[in-house]
Amino acid sequence: MSNTVSVTLYHPTKPQIDALEIINGDDAPMVTLLAYGRQVGKSFMMMMDAFSYCMNRSKAKVLWVSPILDQALKVQQQIEEYFEEYPEIFTQIVKKFDRKYNNIFFHNGSVMRFRSADSGDNLRGMTQDRIYIDEAAFTKESFIQEVLFPMVTRTNGRIIMASTFNGKNWYWDWYKRGLEEENRDSIRSIKRTYMDLDDPQVTKVVEANRKNMTKVQFSQEYLCEPVASHALFSGIDFAIQRTPINNPHKRLFIGMDIGISQDYTVLTCIDEDYNVVDIDRFHYRNSEMKYDEFKHRLINFVYKHYEWLQAGYFEMNNNELLFDELMTDEKFASKVESILVTPTSKPKIVDNLILLFEQRRITIPDDKDLVAELYDYGGKKTRTGVISYSNTYGKHDDMVMSLAHAAYCAFNEMDGGHTSWV
């Protein structure tokens, strides 16, 4: 009499099937990268595939990795809860459910381990047949490359990772590589959202949740767009103009963000329709520029657009002496005025730019540095309720602030700060 047990773990949806066909295909790549939004069931699908892999193979070694241990343990608990109504089946498959060391041992000799990225070097030396990485975009790339990849090298194993994007960080770069046919043996990527389910009930739930989220939050979590969880700007890809815009006879406005030591100096010119027409970005220290050359570069940018230039804003903070010296040039002084960035004024300046992106009233060039800064630029509330704006992890925000100054200049100079937007 046969002791074989036939178990159907679940019935996958179309987006889940699309992923499983890559993961378990005969030509499966070393890395399968899933960019899946909420409601698609990416974590559940990976959990079931990992359990199924162990269940159907003798002495398989599988590692589940989450950014923090609580998330990994939650997945282990979900597996146990999934079989609560079928304890006899569970005991025929699972030999030991180890809660102390976070492992599941199978009767066929397979083992599934649950760990966190926080474990770091403690995971070195393990060998695995498969590694599943949940919320991978919120894990360090160095940990995956230096700690996890060596685990599957000797076994010719596979790595499966799923996540929403966390800005245009390493996960976004890997995702783009996985779309290229020449890389299909090493990495393959697919992107799915709740819309791929074509399920009216799911859409109803999502639309109800939309009311309690910002546009950026919704774009990241449900539409799986490459914005960071703290990001402020939406519609960035829509704003990118692939061909330069040059509309003559339009009023122009300039924003100047000045960097003397560690930061870049960025000069941005936009027209009255909020099209970016020119950007000059340079590093004063790194370029070994002389001080007089530095001043003339600022002045020449104003001269370049002088005929149609209506006004320009120069960020005054810690640059009072430089501004006074620039004002000795009559043409510069006739167009440019100082602006002071304070905890009170900065939200107004940045919020104006956020609104332009949300309402799709601004276009920007396809500049990788500007786009990266916009995706990374974020804000958080202080204990007093004031929003603090900045880029994360010490990254530059000079291009964002220069653009924000130019847009705020246009807003104030064209309409006196009382524009009525539809």
Order of alpha helices (4+ residues) and beta strands (2+ residues): alpha-beta-alpha-beta-alpha-alpha-beta-beta-beta-beta-alpha-beta-alpha-beta-alpha-alpha-alpha-beta-beta-beta-beta-alpha-beta-alpha-alpha-beta-alpha-beta-alpha-beta-beta-alpha
